Amino acid sequence: MPDTSLTNSKIVAAYREKTPKSAALAERAQNIFPSGITHDTRKISPYGVYIERAQGSRKWDVDGHEYVDYRGGHGALILGHNPPEIVKRTQKQLTIGTHFGAAHELEVRWGEIVQELIPSAERVRFVSSGSEAVLMAVRLARAALGRTKIVRFLGHFHGWHDHMAFGVTDHFDGTPTPGVLDGVAESVLLAPANDIEKTREIIESDDDIAAVIIEPTGGGFGQLPTSREFLEELRAITKKNNIILIFDEVVTGFRVSRNGIQGHWNIIPDITTLAKIVAGGLPGGAVCGRKDIMDHLDYAAMAEKGLDKIPHQGTFNANPLSAAAGIATLEIIRDTDVCERAGAQAEKVRGMLNQMFEEENVPWAAYGSFGAFYLFTNPENIAITPSDFDPLTVDPLVLKKSSPFMNKLSLALLINGVDIGGKPAGKMSCVHTDEDLEHTVEAMRKTVHMLREDGEL
Ligand SMILES: Cc1ncc(COP(=O)(O)O)c(C=O)c1O
């Protein structure tokens, strides 16, 4: 059945009119990729814009339209697109070698700067993505404690592999998503986000739990926020019960502060997973943590204990190109106020959007913490004042719920020159200017008007 809300929409018609070259590429993509896309969060109907180039806080599509970009390379680009120092060092590395199939100085320097910045990183192992980092973190925890189960929080995202694939956007009852084994799903206990008593009950009623994993500022990088007090209590409970605490800092690492959330709030996990910014906009990730746990990857340490080590290969682990970009990025983050600047701009745009929502009399709110902003479009029409909105007072599943017009909202924002994706969620870089923010708020105002005209509000 065709979706008539899309076929009869002025917004969709205007979008199609503006983006013929993207439409042509999308048609070709339909014959290649499932759903015509290469990442689930890029799904948008009738099709997404195809981007040709990017610079700083902006990007341009194949039809020549300019966008203020808040996707930020899915969170990998806190310095914006193509920062000169990163371009310079990766270009140099391209000419002297991208893969030596051997140890090299850059991997040592990359590991040293991770150790310097991330408090829990007594030892580091590089991998190729955030999903891989989480996969290894879970395996390390199981190997270290000789236990089976993992506790996770509803709505928290940790990558797409088997143990993490359900209970994020659906399957909140813990049943496996297609292709995941029942036995795997049974080894994962899902706890309600932010409910410390329920979490304690789960932890204390099962003696086969190896680890608790959490996105430390909340699910979806704070779209479902978690408080500092919750994290502190979780740290205390896991310590008391001798369970490994894993902070998934794939997004928060080097973003909420140069030392991640663990350094910022001084709550130190046993294992940390990193990706995105750690590799300076190129593919890469890392798992790091307590030496005695990371020793399960170490030949000599395991031989001394008479234990098998965890095998670990990976063609692109610590590859020189990602290492060069990663070191350059982490040095800038260490030595300047990148995280503070991104955080200040995000706070500013949240305030500006809320003021506009009040002026336009829409019951929505912009919220978030650190360098992020989220839109709450209030699908259940709760009485709120945008500028006073406290997401912690809203049921996380309502906070996460999508309004029926969300797809049109993303299209209208694109028509007005802003890309915040479909969540909708903005990740701020340190190069977003005040002019970018003003443009964003005006684009959102026009989007509200267009949704009204389309009969959605
Ligand atoms: C918190 C978190 N963990 C893990 C991942 C998975 O990382 P990757 O996409 O590099 O596999 C992501 C990706 O967005 C993430 O946000």
The ligand as an SDF file (V2000), in Angstrom:
LIG
                    3D

 16 16  0  0  0  0  0  0  0  0999 V2000
   27.5250    3.8300   22.0140 C   0  0  0  0  0  0  0  0  0  0  0  0
   27.8930    3.0680   20.7870 C   0  0  0  0  0  0  0  0  0  0  0  0
   28.4850    1.8810   20.9040 N   0  0  0  0  0  0  0  0  0  0  0  0
   28.8540    1.1630   19.8310 C   0  0  0  0  0  0  0  0  0  0  0  0
   28.6200    1.6240   18.5730 C   0  0  0  0  0  0  0  0  0  0  0  0
   29.0290    0.8110   17.3880 C   0  0  0  0  0  0  0  0  0  0  0  0
   30.1070    1.4200   16.7500 O   0  0  0  0  0  0  0  0  0  0  0  0
   30.4010    1.1030   15.2110 P   0  0  0  0  0  0  0  0  0  0  0  0
   29.3200    1.7200   14.4150 O   0  0  0  0  0  0  0  0  0  0  0  0
   31.7570    1.7310   14.9800 O   0  0  0  0  0  0  0  0  0  0  0  0
   30.4520   -0.3890   15.0790 O   0  0  0  0  0  0  0  0  0  0  0  0
   28.0180    2.8770   18.3830 C   0  0  0  0  0  0  0  0  0  0  0  0
   27.7520    3.4030   17.0280 C   0  0  0  0  0  0  0  0  0  0  0  0
   27.0510    4.3630   16.8090 O   0  0  0  0  0  0  0  0  0  0  0  0
   27.6250    3.6040   19.5270 C   0  0  0  0  0  0  0  0  0  0  0  0
   27.0130    4.7840   19.4080 O   0  0  0  0  0  0  0  0  0  0  0  0
  1  2  1  0
  2  3  1  0
  2 15  2  0
  3  4  2  0
  4  5  1  0
  5  6  1  0
  5 12  2  0
  6  7  1  0
  7  8  1  0
  8  9  2  0
  8 10  1  0
  8 11  1  0
 12 13  1  0
 12 15  1  0
 13 14  2  0
 15 16  1  0
M  END
$$$$
